[in-house]
Amino acid sequence: MIFVTVGTHEQGMERLFIQLDKLIESGNIKEEVFAQIGYCNYEPKNYEYKKMIGYDEMDEYVRKSDIIITHGGPGSIFHPLQYNKVPIVVPRDPEFDEHVDDHQILFTKRLDKNSKIIGVYDIEDLCSVISNYKELSAKCNTYSSNKNDFIRKFDNVIGQIM
């Protein structure tokens, strides 16, 4: 299963949900997909979705999903990492009116550079990343068993970016 979440920011991420529909229609995605689409105006045609979900429901989807795709918000990125799952991160891009600035792009690039996540900066690359997820995620440095050390390092990365 693939779980997609874009958090609660008031700007939509239509390009992500349109691309997912295209990949399902073309047969490139065969897995079940569920998405939390937030304030998106686009209504997915080929997968289940809700505008918003609560924490418990989100946690259930993160736990049971093989792939998690998220926007570049720290909370959404950290959630799958705590379960030793490497998220695919499509940062919100101000060029597409998805955010007011490029801080999610910068944050995603930093984590990507440190092999914590798999960043997707061009939506056309999403198909390849999903198709090669196992190989790409195996190259990442996943969640440390030392929870406090990981949280400290994660806070430092956020502090440097902000």
Summary of the structure (lengths in Angstrom):
residues: 162
radius of gyration: 14.8
end to end distance: 33.3
largest distance: 43.3
contacts: 497
relative contact order: 0.16
helix: 46%
strand: 12%
